[in-house]
Amino acid sequence: MFHFGFSYVGLIYLVMLFLPNILWTKNQPAGYENYVKNESKALQILERIGEVTVCCLMLIFTDFNVRTDSAWCIWLLISFLLMLLYETYWVRYFKSKKRMADFYRGICGIPLAGATLPVMAFFLLGIYGRNSILLIATVILGIGHIGIHAGHRKEIETFYFEVPGIDRKDEALAYIREFYEYGSDINGAGGLHRFLDDYEGWLEKLKADENRAADEEKVPSRTFFLVRRGDRKIVGMINIRLALNERLKKSGGHIGYSIRPVERGKGYNKVNLYLGLKVCQKYGIPKVLLDADSNNPASWRTMEALGGVKIREYFDDENAHCMVRDYEIDVSKSIADYSAVYEPMTV
């Protein structure tokens, strides 16, 4: 049985909901509007219906007010604690760099905290008030609201190549220093580790690398940052040689790549190589040669994941001084075979 009347608890919840959202309109993550363009129209409709219905229902039933004589108050208590956690989520966001990755961080193991916490709180409030109408409205809201933001969260884990520029100086140098910090080999950085005191000189080198004629000393190449869209962080680098001389045919091949140490184990290098193969295709390179130390399975398994075929394994006594695996990838075939897997992960 429903009891109509003003709910002060509902009003408190709505104030806790709307106040941080109003502040958020002036503190949105950079590029948020680009994510909005890709939202599902069906989910938008469900979200709007849920928002209007839930907001109205929470104000017009006294069943949501405090009843100290009811054991059902435990649901109200849990619901209110979720709203307090929701406010904590917003405090953390406003104190952060306000990136998409910050906006979609979970809290206390709860994913998509900014979307899920209020929906969970409203649903428990509906249980407390034994109000089936609010429960149904909250489910509709949850499908639309959480569905939209789950889509945004998925888009954050997309990547693109960026041509190195002066605006990335500090981040690029920090990328290289991280390898030294972790004692990790540096690959695919276009020689950046030799220009830590002359980043501008490195940029000039990259321009020269792109347009140089191939000879037995040097070959033309392109170097890119692999950037994660959500926070625009440089998570990897790749160096693509547009031609090979005899030395590189023997050792080195077309592509060198790397993922920064703190971002490894997430499959990012497969996307890195996939985007690199698309660059090779653009430059008319039909097949690429790559190599990896045999004791570096993360690297050669990346090659195999993109259709790489092992053509030999040998002991390199000139450069690596260890067992090395050489792979060959048919560029067009790899892109055709794996575009369904990796294209959704690129911008």
Secondary structure, 3 states (H helix, E strand, C coil): CCCECCCHHHHHHHHHHHHHHHHHCCCCCCCHHHHHCCCCHHHHHHHHHHHHHHHHHHHHEHHHCCCCCCCCHHHHHHHHHHHHHHHHHHHHHHHCCCCHHHHCCCECCECCHHHHHHHHHHHHHHHHCCCHHHHHHHHHHHHHHHHHHHHHHHHHCCEEEECCCHHHHHHHHHHHHHHHHHCCCCCCCCCHHHCCCCHHHHHHHHHHHHHCCCCCCCCCEEEEEEEECCCCEEEEEEEEECCCCHHHHHCCCCEEEEECHHHCCCCHHHHHHHHHHHHHHHCCCCEEEEEEECCCHHHHHHHHHCCCEEEEEEEECCCCCEEEEEEEEEHHHHHHHHHHHHHHHEC
